[in-house]
């Protein structure tokens, strides 16, 4: 999902006139009680933190739950939120200790304690939801709580563990309201975040109001917010044009983004360098044609990324040739090095040398919405034009799609990935590590060994060589094919302030930053 703090490049299409700018940046008091409406095509898989690892769910979690740590906008270092302090004990990076704040309460008035923190992490480990955040905690072995002190015991040194604690995976729940061995049913939420979820209609709306009992890293909790969920980018675009939403974030149609008119005087456009990526994932389980590396390599030799970028996405995305995207430390281009241009003849040779009978027939699945359907059609056309493949495209609603690829129902599928925390590890371990969230069946002892090696270094630059080796191994094994990376766009009406802080290209939604001018 889910989620790198990068330098934000803000492009305001509304120029503030000198002498007026001072009051335009401040929310007006008389508009405090009017809810700001935010529109998105994101899908919320679950309101239970143990059952979701996707951008839509975590965007909501960052407002209604607290984690021990959090990230300030564009920061790469987590800061305390529900914790007073956190830090490693010793130099082996295997014991992590946090002191929980003593002034936190859940909506029902019950005090949040270290036992709730332990309970929340234990649930993630115990429930093991197919689409949950368990892959993030591959090094976590046990949690101990003594009063407001919480100690995490790790199976191996993991310098990235604090970053993982700061994500939606570390959301703290009320242990009296969430069952230990299964996900909580219904639409009720008990968290201690800056907002309280007052009303929720799945797939339609969420109404959030400031939590007066919130204590943590945020100084001001903002005003009420209505979130509207749209099934398609076109529906979101229609609402935006009709101004029935005040802010939009993920995903407007690429053509609309590409055609934004800077001369318009009633909108603000915030553009953030993002690390959001898109991959074509291969099911390498026995029984799928993609279990044969030669078939996967042949696909990699055919796919024309620039054509997808310009034709499907109107050049609002950039071609990607590695799991770690441009702008992230240790980025390399091993897929470009191995497959510098589309080469059907090379693909034909790869298949022939491996004794693969052509055309290879396989299913290519994608979730509903966005540009996923035209993207899948473009991939199918490119592959079938060679005569080497016959592709059946399959479209599913998001939750059904997740369950489908988790169960190995598709031979290949396209999945977007939004980083959870600012480290190259987040593009490697959750995606190609053992028991990864992509559920492709891929496992590599060499990859796992290199991942453990990267996690040993608290000085992250020292892990660069291992990250480069990891990218090379992935390009050689081809368990997936990186397609593109994109920037993050937030549009708002002129009378809304703070939209430039809503997202910094990661999974956090800072709804508390929004206000009326």
C-alpha positions in Angstrom: 0.0 0.0 0.0 0.9 0.9 1.1 3.9 3.8 2.1 8.7 7.1 1.4 8.9 10.6 2.7 10.4 12.5 -0.2 11.1 16.1 -1.0 7.7 17.7 -1.9 7.5 19.9 -5.0 4.4 22.0 -4.5 3.0 23.6 -7.6 0.3 26.1 -6.7 -1.7 27.1 -9.7 -3.2 29.9 -7.8 -0.8 32.8 -7.2 -1.5 34.6 -3.9 -1.6 38.3 -4.4 0.8 40.3 -2.2 -0.9 41.8 0.8 -3.7 39.2 0.7 -1.6 36.1 1.2 -1.4 36.5 5.0 -5.1 35.9 5.6 -5.5 33.4 2.8 -3.2 30.9 4.6 -5.3 30.9 7.8 -8.6 29.0 8.3 -11.5 31.2 9.2 -13.2 30.7 12.5 -16.8 30.9 11.1 -16.2 28.0 8.8 -14.9 25.6 11.4 -18.0 23.5 11.7 -18.6 23.0 8.0 -17.2 19.7 6.9 -14.6 19.7 4.1 -15.4 17.0 1.5 -12.6 14.9 0.2 -13.1 12.7 -2.8 -11.1 9.5 -3.7 -11.4 6.3 -5.6 -9.5 4.5 -2.9 -11.1 1.4 -1.5 -11.2 0.6 2.3 -10.7 -3.2 2.7 -11.3 -3.3 6.4 -11.7 -0.9 9.4 -9.7 -3.4 11.5 -5.9 -2.7 11.3 -5.2 -6.4 11.5 -7.1 -7.0 8.2 -5.9 -4.4 5.8 -2.7 -3.5 4.0 -3.8 -1.1 1.3 -3.7 2.6 0.6 -7.4 3.3 1.1 -7.6 1.6 4.5 -4.3 3.1 5.8 -5.3 6.6 4.7 -8.3 6.3 7.1 -6.2 4.5 9.8 -3.8 7.5 10.0 -6.7 9.6 11.2 -8.7 7.4 13.4 -6.0 5.3 15.1 -2.7 6.1 16.7 0.6 4.3 16.4 3.4 4.6 18.9 5.3 6.6 16.3 4.4 8.7 13.2 6.0 10.8 10.5 5.8 14.5 10.1 5.3 15.7 6.5 8.3 14.9 4.3 10.3 13.6 7.3 12.3 10.4 7.1 12.5 9.9 10.8 9.6 8.8 12.9 8.6 10.8 16.0 6.6 9.8 19.1 2.8 9.9 18.8 1.2 7.5 21.3 4.6 7.0 22.8 6.6 9.3 25.0 9.8 7.8 23.7 11.1 4.8 21.8 14.5 3.4 21.1 16.6 0.3 20.6 18.1 -1.4 23.6 21.8 -2.3 23.0 23.5 -2.3 19.6 22.2 -5.6 18.1 18.9 -4.0 17.0 16.9 -6.9 18.4 15.2 -5.3 21.3 13.0 -2.2 20.9 11.5 -0.4 23.9 8.7 2.2 24.0 7.2 4.2 26.8 3.5 4.8 26.2 1.9 8.2 27.0 -0.1 8.2 30.2 -2.8 10.6 29.0 -4.4 8.7 26.1 -8.0 7.4 26.0 -10.3 5.5 23.6 -13.6 7.1 22.5 -15.4 5.2 25.3 -13.2 6.9 27.9 -11.1 3.8 28.7 -7.4 4.5 29.2 -4.9 3.3 26.6 -2.2 1.2 28.2 0.8 -0.8 27.2 -1.4 -3.9 27.3 -3.4 -2.4 24.4 -0.3 -1.9 22.4 0.9 -5.5 23.0 -2.6 -6.8 22.2 -2.7 -4.8 18.9 0.6 -6.3 17.6 -0.3 -9.8 18.9 -3.5 -9.7 16.9 -1.7 -9.0 13.7 0.6 -11.9 14.3 -2.2 -14.3 15.4 -4.9 -13.5 12.8 -2.5 -13.6 9.8 -5.1 -12.1 7.5 -4.3 -12.8 3.8 -4.6 -9.1 3.0 -3.3 -7.9 6.4 0.0 -6.2 7.3 1.8 -9.3 8.7 4.5 -9.3 6.0 5.8 -6.1 7.5 6.6 -7.8 10.8 8.7 -10.7 9.6 11.4 -10.0 12.3 8.9 -9.5 15.2 8.9 -12.5 17.6 7.1 -11.3 20.7 5.8 -8.3 22.6 5.9 -7.7 26.3 4.0 -5.0 28.2 4.8 -3.9 31.8 2.5 -1.0 32.7 3.2 1.7 30.1 6.4 0.1 29.0 6.3 -2.1 25.8 9.3 -4.2 24.7 9.5 -5.7 21.2 11.7 -8.8 20.8 13.0 -9.3 17.2 14.3 -12.5 15.8 17.1 -10.7 13.9 18.5 -7.2 13.9 16.1 -4.8 12.1 17.0 -1.2 11.8 13.7 -0.6 9.9 11.5 -1.8 12.7 10.7 1.8 14.1 9.6 2.8 10.6 7.2 -0.2 10.5 5.8 0.7 13.9 5.0 4.2 12.6 2.7 2.8 9.8 -0.9 1.7 9.8 0.3 -1.8 10.8 1.1 -0.3 14.2 -2.4 1.1 14.8 -3.4 0.6 18.4 -6.9 -0.8 19.2 -9.0 -1.1 22.3 -8.4 -4.6 23.5 -11.9 -4.8 25.0 -13.5 -4.1 21.7 -11.5 -6.2 19.2 -11.5 -10.0 19.3 -8.0 -11.6 19.7 -8.3 -14.3 17.1 -10.4 -12.8 14.3 -11.2 -9.5 12.7 -13.8 -7.2 14.2 -17.1 -7.2 12.3 -19.2 -4.2 11.5 -18.4 -0.5 11.0 -17.5 0.5 14.6 -14.0 1.8 15.4 -12.3 2.4 18.7 -9.0 4.2 18.2 -7.3 7.2 19.8 -6.4 9.1 16.7 -7.0 12.8 15.9 -10.4 12.0 14.5 -13.4 9.9 15.5 -15.3 8.0 12.8 -18.9 9.1 13.5 -20.6 7.5 10.4 -19.4 5.1 7.8 -21.1 3.6 4.7 -18.7 1.1 3.0 -17.8 2.2 -0.5 -19.7 5.5 -0.1 -18.9 7.9 2.7 -17.1 8.4 6.0 -17.8 11.3 8.4 -15.0 12.2 10.7 -15.0 14.7 13.6 -12.1 16.0 15.6 -11.3 13.9 18.7 -11.2 16.2 21.7 -9.4 13.6 23.8 -6.5 13.2 21.3 -3.0 13.7 22.7 0.0 13.1 20.5 2.3 14.6 17.9 -0.4 16.8 16.3 -0.9 20.3 17.8 -4.2 21.1 16.1 -6.7 18.4 15.0 -8.6 20.5 12.4 -12.3 20.5 11.6 -14.8 17.9 10.5 -14.2 16.0 7.2 -16.5 14.0 4.9 -14.8 11.4 2.7 -16.7 10.3 -0.4 -15.6 7.1 -2.1 -16.1 6.9 -5.9 -16.0 3.7 -7.9 -14.3 5.2 -11.0 -12.0 8.1 -11.8 -14.6 9.4 -14.2 -17.2 9.6 -11.3 -14.6 11.4 -9.2 -13.8 13.8 -12.0 -17.5 14.6 -12.5 -17.9 15.4 -8.8 -14.8 17.6 -8.9 -16.1 19.5 -12.0 -19.5 19.9 -10.3 -17.6 21.1 -7.1 -19.5 18.6 -4.9 -16.1 17.7 -3.5 -13.7 20.3 -2.1 -10.5 18.2 -2.4 -9.5 15.2 -4.6 -6.8 12.7 -4.1 -6.3 9.4 -5.9 -7.3 8.8 -8.7 -8.4 11.4 -11.2 -8.3 10.3 -14.9 -4.8 10.8 -16.4 -6.2 12.9 -19.2 -7.7 15.3 -16.7 -4.4 15.6 -14.9 -2.5 16.0 -18.1 -4.9 18.7 -19.3 -5.0 20.9 -16.1 -5.1 24.6 -17.1 -2.7 26.7 -15.0 -4.7 29.8 -15.9 -7.7 28.6 -13.9 -8.2 30.8 -10.8 -10.5 28.6 -8.7 -8.3 25.6 -8.0 -5.1 24.7 -6.3 -3.0 21.9 -7.6 -0.4 20.2 -5.3 2.1 17.9 -7.0 4.3 15.7 -4.9 7.2 13.6 -6.0 5.9 10.2 -5.1 7.3 6.7 -4.9 4.0 5.0 -6.0 4.8 2.2 -8.4 2.9 -0.3 -10.5 4.0 -3.9 -11.1 2.9 -6.8 -13.3 3.1 -9.7 -10.8 3.5 -13.3 -11.9 2.0 -16.3 -10.1 5.0 -18.7 -10.0 3.1 -21.5 -8.3 3.2 -24.9 -9.9 0.4 -25.2 -12.4 0.6 -21.7 -13.8 2.5 -21.1 -17.0 4.3 -18.3 -15.2 6.0 -20.9 -13.0 8.5 -21.2 -16.0 11.1 -18.5 -15.7 11.5 -18.5 -19.5 7.8 -17.5 -19.9 8.3 -14.6 -17.5 11.5 -13.5 -19.2 9.7 -13.6 -22.6 7.0 -11.3 -21.2 9.7 -8.9 -19.9 11.3 -8.9 -23.3 8.1 -7.8 -25.1 6.5 -5.2 -22.8 6.8 -1.7 -24.1 6.6 0.6 -21.1 6.9 3.9 -23.0 3.8 3.0 -25.0 1.9 2.3 -21.8 3.1 5.6 -20.3 2.1 7.7 -23.3 -0.9 5.9 -24.5 -2.7 4.8 -21.4 -1.5 7.4 -18.8 -0.9 10.5 -21.0 2.6 10.8 -19.7 1.5 11.4 -16.2 3.6 8.4 -15.1 7.3 7.4 -15.8 8.6 4.1 -17.0 10.1 2.0 -14.1 12.9 -0.6 -14.5 13.4 -1.7 -11.0 11.5 -2.5 -7.8 13.1 0.5 -6.0 11.9 3.6 -7.9 13.8 6.7 -9.0 14.3 9.1 -6.1 14.8 6.4 -3.5 18.3 5.6 -2.3 20.0 2.6 -4.0 17.8 2.8 -7.1 19.2 1.0 -10.2 17.8 -0.1 -13.5 18.4 -3.8 -13.9 15.3 -4.5 -16.0 16.4 -1.8 -18.5 19.9 -3.4 -18.5 18.5 -6.8 -19.2 15.7 -5.7 -21.5 16.6 -2.3 -23.0 13.9 -2.3 -25.7 10.9 -4.5 -26.7 12.4 -7.5 -28.6 9.8 -10.1 -29.8 12.5 -12.1 -31.5 14.4 -12.5 -28.3 11.2 -13.6 -26.5 10.6 -16.2 -29.2 14.1 -17.5 -28.7 13.7 -17.7 -25.0 10.6 -19.7 -25.3 12.0 -22.0 -28.0 15.2 -22.7 -26.1 13.1 -23.7 -23.0 10.8 -26.0 -25.1 7.7 -23.9 -24.3 4.8 -24.5 -26.7 3.3 -21.3 -28.1 1.1 -19.5 -27.9 1.3 -19.5 -24.1 -2.2 -19.0 -22.7 -2.6 -17.2 -19.4 -5.0 -15.0 -17.4 -4.2 -11.3 -16.6 -6.2 -9.9 -13.8 -6.7 -6.4 -12.4 -8.9 -4.5 -10.0 -11.8 -2.4 -11.1 -11.2 1.4 -11.5 -8.5 3.7 -12.6 -6.8 3.0 -15.8 -6.3 -0.7 -15.0 -8.6 -1.9 -17.8 -7.0 0.0 -20.6 -3.6 -0.8 -19.2 -4.5 -4.5 -19.2 -5.8 -4.2 -22.8 -2.5 -2.6 -23.9 -0.5 -5.3 -22.3 -2.7 -8.0 -23.9 -2.3 -6.3 -27.3 1.4 -6.0 -27.0 1.8 -9.7 -26.0 -0.7 -11.1 -28.5 0.8 -9.1 -31.4 3.9 -11.3 -31.2 1.8 -14.5 -31.7 3.6 -16.0 -28.7 0.8 -15.4 -26.1 -3.0 -15.6 -25.8 -4.1 -13.5 -22.9 -7.5 -13.5 -21.1 -8.1 -10.3 -19.1 -10.1 -10.6 -15.9 -11.5 -7.6 -13.9 -12.6 -7.9 -10.3 -13.9 -5.7 -7.5 -10.9 -4.8 -5.3 -11.7 -7.1 -2.3 -12.5 -10.0 -4.6 -9.3 -9.2 -6.6 -7.2 -9.3 -3.4 -8.7 -12.7 -2.4 -8.2 -14.0 -5.9 -4.5 -13.3 -6.3 -3.9 -14.4 -2.7 -5.4 -17.7 -3.6 -3.4 -18.1 -6.8 -6.4 -17.8 -9.1 -4.7 -15.7 -11.7 -1.5 -16.3 -13.7 -0.5 -12.6 -13.7 -2.0 -9.5 -12.2 -1.2 -5.8 -12.0 -0.9 -4.2 -8.5 0.1 -0.7 -7.5 2.3 -0.1 -4.4 2.4 2.9 -2.2 5.3 2.9 0.2 4.7 2.7 3.9 7.9 4.2 5.2 10.9 6.0 3.9 13.4 3.2 3.2 14.2 1.0 0.2 13.4 -2.0 2.3 9.7 -1.2 1.9 9.9 -2.0 -1.9 11.7 -5.3 -1.3 10.7 -7.2 1.8 6.9 -6.8 1.5 6.9 -7.5 -2.3 9.5 -10.2 -2.9 10.5 -11.4 0.6 9.2 -14.8 1.8 5.4 -14.7 2.5 5.2 -11.4 0.7 2.0 -9.4 0.5 1.8 -10.0 -3.3 1.2 -13.7 -2.7 2.8 -14.7 -5.9 4.4 -17.9 -4.5 7.9 -16.5 -5.1 10.5 -17.4 -2.5 14.3 -17.0 -2.8 16.8 -17.9 -0.1 19.2 -15.4 -1.7 16.7 -12.6 -1.5 15.8 -13.4 2.1 19.5 -13.5 3.0 20.1 -10.1 1.4 17.0 -8.6 3.1 18.3 -9.7 6.5 21.7 -8.2 5.6 20.1 -4.8 4.7 18.2 -4.7 8.0 21.4 -5.0 10.1 22.5 -1.4 9.3 21.2 1.5 11.3 23.2 3.7 9.0 21.1 2.9 6.0 23.6 4.0 3.3 25.7 1.0 4.4 22.9 -1.3 3.0 23.2 0.2 -0.5 25.3 -2.6 -2.0 22.9 -5.3 -0.7 19.9 -3.3 -2.1 21.6 -3.2 -5.5 22.2 -6.9 -5.4 18.6 -7.5 -4.5 17.4 -5.6 -7.5 19.7 -7.6 -9.7 18.4 -10.9 -8.3 14.8 -9.8 -8.9 15.6 -8.9 -12.5 17.2 -12.3 -13.0 14.3 -14.3 -11.4 11.5 -12.0 -12.9 8.9 -12.8 -10.2 7.3 -9.5 -11.3 7.9 -6.8 -13.9 8.0 -3.1 -12.8 5.9 -1.0 -15.1 5.8 2.6 -14.0 6.0 5.1 -11.1 4.0 8.2 -10.7 3.7 11.6 -9.0 1.0 12.4 -6.4 -1.7 15.0 -7.2 -4.0 16.7 -4.7 -6.5 19.2 -6.1 -8.5 21.6 -4.0 -10.8 24.5 -4.4 -9.4 27.9 -3.7 -11.2 28.3 -0.4 -9.5 25.3 1.2 -6.1 25.6 2.9 -3.6 23.0 3.9 -4.2 20.7 0.9 -0.5 20.7 0.1 0.1 18.8 3.4 -2.6 16.2 2.9 -0.3 13.7 1.2 3.4 13.6 0.7 3.2 10.6 -1.7 2.8 8.0 1.0 -0.1 6.3 2.6 -0.7 8.9 5.3 -3.7 11.2 4.9 -3.3 14.4 7.1 -6.9 15.4 7.1 -6.3 17.6 10.2 -4.2 19.9 7.9 -7.3 20.9 5.9 -9.2 24.1 6.7 -11.3 26.8 5.3 -9.8 30.1 4.3 
